C-alpha cells in the first residue's frame, strides 16, 4: 500500500546527489527481485506487527514523536542475535522466488507515483509508528494482473528408431511370404471394400456387390488369373457382407486406437486430451485427441513433431512399394519367358498358357498384370481419395506415404503438422511402450 521511505529524506546530509540520477551508491549490478514464500516467518512477523499497531491506542505522551527516525539512534542488536538472523535469512533465501521481468518492470514503474495520505490517515498512523508520513504516498496505479503461465506444448517421444525397425520388418516379412499370401495382402491394399469381420469369403453367396460396376471385370480377371477360391468368391458376396476397408494396414503404436500409451509418458505429449475414442468415428468427425491445440497424440520423427496417425501412412507407402517391386519382378520374369513359350507353343494359345503356368504360379502371373495398380501415382490416388472421402486434408498423409514409397523405411518427410509441440520429450525407452508391430490384412492379422 505504501512506498518505501528514505529515512534520511527530511534530514540534511553531507552527501549530495544530482536530481534524477538516483542514489549516489547505485550498485554496479542490479540484483534480481525476489519474493519469500507466502506465510514464511517474515510475513508472520509483519502481520503480527501490523495487528499490534492497528490495535494500539493513541498515547499523547508517547516516547515516539512524529519526526524522522534517525538511523544513528536505532538500537543495535547483540552480536549473537545478528548472526542468528543472518543464518535465518540465508536459509530462507533458498526458498525465495525470483520475480519475472514483467513484475520487476511493474514495480519500477510505481516509483514516484501515488497520492499523499489524508490528514485523517496521517493522524492515525503517525502516533503509532512515531514517524512523519508527510512524504509517504499511496499507490494509485492499477494492480498488476498476473496471467497464468501457458501450458507447455511438448511433443511425444522420439520413436524414429522404433518405427524404422517395424517398417524394415514389413519389408523382410513380405519378401518371405508365399505368392498366395503376397497377392492376398496386395489386393487388400487397393480394395475399397473388404469382407466384414467373421465372414468367410469362401462361403459367400448371393447377389454381387460389384455386379454391373466398373470394378466387376477387374475382379473377374484377378480371380481367373489367380485361381484363388477366396478371391473368386468375392464376386458373389452380398452387399451386407462387405464393409469399408479401414483396417488393411497399421503400425501398432501409431494408429489412433493403439496410441493410448502416449498418455502415460511423464512430461510428454502435453497438453493432453481427456481420452481416446473407443471406436472409429463417423465420417467427417475427427478425434478430439488430434485437435491442433493438443500434443497428446504426437510423436517425434527426426527433429519434427507429427500426429501419430499421420506417420502411420508411412506404413502404406512401405507396403505398396514392396508389392510394386514384386509385381515388377514377375512381369520381367514373364517377359523373359514369353519368347521361348511362344516358340514352343507354335501359336497354340492353350499350349502357351500351359507352358507359362508350368514356369510361374497363377498368383505370379496375376501380379505381372497388376504392377501399375501399385505405382506411386496409385498411392496418391488411393490415399488422397480416402482422406477426401473422409473429409480430411490428404496432404500430410500423402507426404508420409510418398516419402516411404520412394525413400524406404528410414525416410522422414520435411515439415511437421504439429509445429507448436516442442521436441523436448525425454528419450524413448522400452518402458514407455513395448508392443511395436504391424498389421497387414489378411496375412498379418490384427
Buried (B, 14 or more C-beta within 10 A) or exposed (E): EEBEBEEBEEEEEEEEEEEEEEEEEEEEEEEEBEEBEEEEEEEEEEEEEEEEEEEEEEEEEEEEEBEBBEEEEEEEEEEEEEEEEEEEEEEBEEEBEEBEEEBBEBEEEBEEEBEEBEEEEBEBBBBBBBBBBEEBBEEEEEEEEEEEEEEEBBBBBBBBEBBBEBBBBBBEBBEEBEBBBBBBBBBBBBBEBBBEEEBEBEEBEEEBBBEEEEEBEBBBEBBEBBBBEBBBBBBBBEEEBBEEBEBBBBBBBBBBBBBBBBBEBEEBBBBBBEEBBEEEEEEEEBBBBBEEEBBBBBBBBBEBBBBBBBBBBBBBBBBBBBBBBBBBBBBEBBEEBEEEBBEEBEEEEEBBEEBBEEBBBBBBBBBBBBBEBBBBEBBBEBBBEBBEEBEBEBEBBBBBBBBBBEBBBBBBBEEBBBEEBBBEBEEBEEEBBEEBBBBBBBBBEE
